[in-house]
Amino acid sequence: MRRNYTLFVFLILLNASLFGQGNEVTGLVTSAEDQLSIPGVTVAVDGTTKGTITNVDGQYSIIAEPGDFLLFSYVGMQT
């Protein structure tokens, strides 16, 4: 009985990890004019509620699926 329970738990955890696929996308947002990093830029996965903001060094990290599009927006700039 204990062996069946262990196998059941293993299969549940394996199933959750297969459906939880996603890749961590990291990057640095910089200005095209002077190549300085830009803090406070909103980075979002298009069509979802997933999003993050760049840190004081302009770096971001977000989980996205293959084929997802990232949208970058900043106050006073076009998306």
PyMOL commands that set and color helices and strands:
alter all, ss='L'
color gray80, all
select helices_A, chain A and resi 2-19
alter helices_A, ss='H'
color red, helices_A
select strands_A, chain A and resi 23-28+42-45+51-53+59-64+70-73
alter strands_A, ss='S'
color yellow, strands_A
deselect
rebuild
show_as cartoon
